[in-house]
């Protein structure tokens, strides 16, 4: 009985429909889809996954579609799970699309730290990354509902396996790279920041190295090179400062070890712990000031 009523309602709707108007609207939808397809670039706005029927719409493509048709987006965080005890973070975001101030559609996106691509990483560094992914997925989901664009593109997560790497590459920070945990090789279980530079270079240059791992290695290596450069500069600075201190010591007439220690102690340099850049610089300045005062006093003498 219920099916008969539903069939009757469907037939009534079809009978009352303005078929010429419906045909016109369908043509407009087709034209819209054609405009979108002609303005998007493969491997930038959408990705063609081998073996799938439809290309996968990516974030740049969703943004371009919105820009082409004067659509703006707003986001609402409708679920947030931040379990710092268990290291689990999850976000569900709603994306609302507007045109001329009127809402036209919406979409949902979710991301959490138990997704396969995040298993190798420290979950405590991924909260912001997951939130960004949830927003991105919500945006694409909403965009696909505009004029039936889901007929042209897909957002099937299973189809996007190759593009999860792209997501990680786009959002990876130095902190993410440092905390990337290896799950293979002699350093299995170690964070990249704790791995020796030789192994990092070998891993980075390997032909079969995962692109995400390669990017993480590159960031850590760049950081370590910067630290090495800073250490060298600090060493040169410290060497120059000690030369200045010894030169100033000689001006006070301290020529042996005992007199040198006594002089330095009188200016706050009592032991190795006191030999910091700040304290050494202060001691040099104080010595110079005392020498200047002594010189001024000497000039005032009548002979």
Order of alpha helices (4+ residues) and beta strands (2+ residues): alpha-alpha-beta-beta-alpha-beta-beta-beta-alpha-beta-alpha-alpha-alpha-alpha-alpha-alpha
